[in-house]
């Protein structure tokens, strides 16, 4: 699982840094943009029932909700250090080179928490089927993952930080 306990969310240093940057952007530029839109709407004597003002208020609520969500994640997060990322067995932060034993194709996955995962970049969550199968495996192990396309067997070829 991506959490060490129910309250702790494990992040890599890069993932933590990205979340801080997003939070800073939302609290700064994005809030300023909404304030400006609100001010312009009020200067235009927009009535309180006006759909434009309702849209601005919805955008503001969504922004504040997103800010609150990111702040909660960051408060509950534990940022891994380089020492905590093992090359002996797969864990969060590991880059795992595998060989699909059916297709004989090599693939490389980076195992991250669900907060950082991006499957299009082969950055997979420790909670997804392949990530779950790889967790705690060692070099040379064969693991099985139940995927939407069926059962896949992988040979763990290498584990890096």
C-alpha positions as CSV (number, residue, x, y, z in Angstrom):
1,X,0.0,0.0,0.0
2,X,1.1,3.6,-0.5
3,X,0.6,4.4,3.1
4,X,2.8,3.2,6.0
5,X,-0.1,3.6,8.3
6,X,-3.6,5.0,7.8
7,X,-2.4,8.5,8.4
8,X,1.0,8.5,6.7
9,X,1.4,9.1,3.0
10,X,4.8,8.2,1.6
11,X,6.2,10.5,-1.0
12,X,9.5,10.7,-2.9
13,X,11.5,14.0,-2.6
14,X,10.5,14.9,-6.2
15,X,6.8,14.2,-5.5
16,X,6.9,16.3,-2.3
17,X,8.6,19.1,-4.1
18,X,6.0,19.1,-7.0
19,X,3.1,19.1,-4.5
20,X,4.7,22.1,-2.7
21,X,5.1,23.9,-6.0
22,X,1.5,23.2,-7.0
23,X,0.3,24.4,-3.6
24,X,2.3,27.6,-3.8
25,X,0.9,28.3,-7.3
26,X,-2.7,27.6,-6.1
27,X,-2.3,29.8,-3.1
28,X,-0.6,32.6,-5.0
29,X,-1.4,33.1,-8.7
30,X,-4.6,31.1,-8.8
31,X,-6.1,32.8,-5.7
32,X,-5.1,36.2,-7.1
33,X,-6.8,35.3,-10.4
34,X,-10.0,34.5,-8.7
35,X,-9.9,37.6,-6.6
36,X,-9.4,39.7,-9.7
37,X,-12.3,38.0,-11.4
38,X,-14.5,38.6,-8.4
39,X,-13.4,42.2,-8.2
40,X,-14.2,42.8,-11.9
41,X,-17.6,41.1,-11.5
42,X,-18.4,43.4,-8.6
43,X,-17.2,46.5,-10.4
44,X,-19.4,45.6,-13.3
45,X,-22.4,45.7,-10.9
46,X,-23.0,42.0,-11.5
47,X,-26.1,40.9,-9.5
48,X,-25.7,38.2,-6.9
49,X,-28.0,35.9,-8.9
50,X,-25.8,36.4,-12.0
51,X,-24.4,33.0,-13.4
52,X,-21.0,34.6,-13.9
53,X,-20.7,35.4,-10.2
54,X,-22.0,31.9,-9.3
55,X,-19.3,30.4,-11.6
56,X,-16.6,32.5,-9.9
57,X,-17.8,31.3,-6.5
58,X,-17.8,27.7,-7.6
59,X,-14.2,28.1,-8.9
60,X,-13.2,29.7,-5.6
61,X,-14.8,26.8,-3.6
62,X,-13.0,24.2,-5.8
63,X,-9.7,26.0,-5.4
64,X,-10.0,26.2,-1.7
65,X,-11.0,22.5,-1.6
66,X,-7.9,21.6,-3.7
67,X,-5.6,23.7,-1.4
68,X,-7.1,22.1,1.7
69,X,-6.6,18.6,0.1
70,X,-2.9,19.3,-0.8
71,X,-2.2,20.7,2.7
72,X,-3.7,17.6,4.3
73,X,-1.6,15.3,2.1
74,X,1.6,17.3,2.9
75,X,0.8,17.2,6.6
76,X,0.3,13.4,6.5
77,X,3.3,12.8,4.3
78,X,6.6,11.2,5.0
79,X,9.3,12.1,2.5
80,X,11.6,9.2,1.7
81,X,15.4,9.8,1.9
82,X,17.7,8.2,-0.6
83,X,18.8,5.8,2.2
84,X,15.3,4.6,2.6
85,X,14.9,3.6,-1.0
86,X,16.2,0.0,-1.2
87,X,17.9,-1.7,-4.0
88,X,17.6,-5.1,-2.3
89,X,13.8,-5.3,-2.6
90,X,11.2,-3.3,-4.4
91,X,9.6,-0.4,-2.5
92,X,8.3,3.1,-3.0
93,X,10.9,5.0,-4.9
94,X,12.3,1.9,-6.6
95,X,13.0,1.8,-10.3
96,X,12.4,-1.8,-11.3
97,X,13.5,-3.4,-14.6
98,X,11.4,-6.4,-15.4
99,X,11.1,-8.9,-18.1
100,X,7.6,-10.0,-19.2
101,X,8.0,-13.8,-19.4
102,X,5.3,-14.2,-22.0
103,X,6.3,-11.5,-24.5
104,X,10.0,-11.5,-23.5
105,X,9.9,-7.7,-23.5
106,X,11.8,-5.6,-20.9
107,X,10.0,-2.8,-19.1
108,X,11.0,-0.4,-16.4
109,X,8.6,0.9,-13.7
110,X,9.1,3.4,-11.0
111,X,7.0,2.5,-7.9
112,X,5.4,5.5,-6.3
113,X,2.5,6.3,-4.0
114,X,-0.9,6.8,-5.7
115,X,-0.3,10.6,-5.1
116,X,2.6,10.6,-7.5
117,X,1.7,7.8,-10.0
118,X,1.6,8.5,-13.7
119,X,1.1,5.3,-15.7
120,X,1.8,7.1,-19.0
121,X,5.4,7.6,-17.8
122,X,5.6,4.1,-16.3
123,X,5.4,5.7,-12.8
124,X,3.0,3.2,-11.2
125,X,1.3,3.1,-7.8
126,X,2.2,0.6,-5.2
127,X,-1.5,-0.1,-5.0
128,X,-2.1,-0.9,-8.7
129,X,-2.0,-4.6,-9.7
130,X,1.5,-4.5,-11.2
131,X,2.8,-2.3,-8.4
132,X,1.3,-4.5,-5.7
133,X,2.9,-7.6,-7.3
134,X,6.3,-6.0,-7.5
135,X,6.4,-4.6,-3.9
136,X,8.9,-6.4,-1.7
137,X,10.2,-8.6,-4.6
138,X,13.9,-9.1,-5.0
139,X,16.1,-9.3,-8.0
140,X,15.6,-12.7,-9.7
141,X,12.1,-13.2,-8.2
142,X,9.2,-14.0,-10.5
143,X,5.9,-12.2,-9.7
144,X,2.4,-12.5,-11.0
145,X,0.1,-9.5,-11.6
146,X,-3.6,-9.7,-12.4
147,X,-4.1,-7.0,-15.0
148,X,-7.1,-6.0,-17.0
149,X,-5.5,-7.8,-19.9
150,X,-5.0,-11.0,-17.9
151,X,-2.4,-12.5,-15.7
152,X,1.2,-11.3,-16.4
153,X,4.4,-13.0,-15.1
154,X,7.4,-10.7,-14.6
155,X,11.0,-11.6,-13.8
156,X,12.7,-8.9,-11.6
157,X,15.8,-8.1,-13.6
158,X,17.1,-5.1,-11.6
159,X,16.2,-2.7,-8.8
160,X,17.6,0.8,-8.7
161,X,17.0,4.0,-6.7
